[in-house]
């Protein structure tokens, strides 16, 4: 599978609790700190839920 790099580019302030927990589940702790994951359907589904807060790049 391909790997993706996920970076939070917008603040989670004002987001609902579900979106905040999704960011935590992806391993994102701070803004502009990228994390890398395999592009599995589960990860891509989580990214889709917070797509307005993150930037995704293929590696």
Sine and cosine of phi, psi and omega as CSV:
sin_phi,cos_phi,sin_psi,cos_psi,sin_omega,cos_omega
0.00,0.00,0.42,-0.91,0.04,-1.00
-0.97,0.25,0.37,-0.93,0.07,-1.00
-0.96,-0.29,0.54,-0.84,0.05,-1.00
-0.81,-0.58,0.49,-0.87,0.07,-1.00
-0.93,-0.36,0.82,-0.58,-0.05,-1.00
-0.91,-0.41,0.79,-0.62,-0.01,-1.00
-0.78,-0.63,0.76,-0.65,0.06,-1.00
-0.98,0.19,0.82,-0.57,-0.04,-1.00
-0.90,-0.44,-0.15,0.99,0.00,-1.00
-0.74,-0.67,0.56,-0.83,-0.06,-1.00
-0.91,0.42,0.54,-0.84,0.05,-1.00
-1.00,0.04,-0.01,1.00,0.08,-1.00
-0.90,0.44,0.77,-0.64,-0.02,-1.00
1.00,-0.06,-0.18,0.98,0.06,-1.00
-0.98,0.18,0.35,-0.94,0.03,-1.00
-0.98,0.20,0.21,-0.98,-0.09,-1.00
-0.87,0.49,-0.58,0.82,-0.01,-1.00
-0.90,0.44,-0.66,0.75,0.02,-1.00
-0.93,0.36,-0.61,0.79,0.04,-1.00
-0.89,0.45,-0.66,0.75,0.01,-1.00
-0.93,0.36,-0.55,0.84,0.05,-1.00
-0.91,0.42,-0.66,0.75,0.06,-1.00
-0.88,0.48,-0.66,0.75,0.04,-1.00
-0.89,0.45,-0.66,0.75,-0.02,-1.00
-0.91,0.41,-0.51,0.86,0.05,-1.00
-0.97,0.23,-0.19,0.98,0.03,-1.00
1.00,-0.02,0.24,0.97,0.00,-1.00
-1.00,0.07,0.87,-0.49,-0.05,-1.00
-0.96,-0.28,-0.62,0.79,-0.05,-1.00
-0.71,-0.71,0.35,-0.94,0.05,-1.00
-0.93,0.36,0.55,-0.84,0.08,-1.00
0.91,0.42,0.30,0.95,0.13,-0.99
-0.95,-0.31,0.96,-0.28,-0.07,-1.00
-0.96,0.29,0.50,-0.87,0.16,-0.99
-0.81,-0.58,0.48,-0.88,-0.02,-1.00
-0.89,-0.45,0.66,-0.75,0.01,-1.00
-0.63,-0.78,0.35,-0.94,0.20,-0.98
-0.94,0.33,0.56,-0.83,-0.03,-1.00
-0.99,0.11,0.90,0.44,0.03,-1.00
-0.99,0.11,0.32,-0.95,0.02,-1.00
-0.85,0.52,-0.55,0.84,0.01,-1.00
-0.92,0.40,-0.72,0.69,0.00,-1.00
-0.91,0.41,-0.68,0.73,0.00,-1.00
-0.90,0.44,-0.56,0.83,0.07,-1.00
-0.92,0.39,-0.65,0.76,0.05,-1.00
-0.91,0.42,-0.66,0.75,0.02,-1.00
-0.89,0.45,-0.61,0.80,0.00,-1.00
-0.89,0.45,-0.54,0.84,-0.01,-1.00
-0.95,0.30,-0.42,0.91,-0.01,-1.00
-0.85,-0.53,0.49,0.87,-0.09,-1.00
-0.88,0.48,-0.40,0.92,0.02,-1.00
-0.98,0.18,-0.15,0.99,-0.01,-1.00
-0.95,-0.31,-0.25,0.97,-0.14,-0.99
-0.81,-0.59,0.30,-0.95,0.14,-0.99
-0.89,-0.46,0.71,-0.70,-0.05,-1.00
-0.88,-0.48,0.75,-0.67,0.05,-1.00
-0.78,-0.63,0.61,-0.79,0.13,-0.99
-0.99,0.11,0.58,-0.81,0.01,-1.00
-0.97,-0.24,0.00,0.00,0.00,0.00
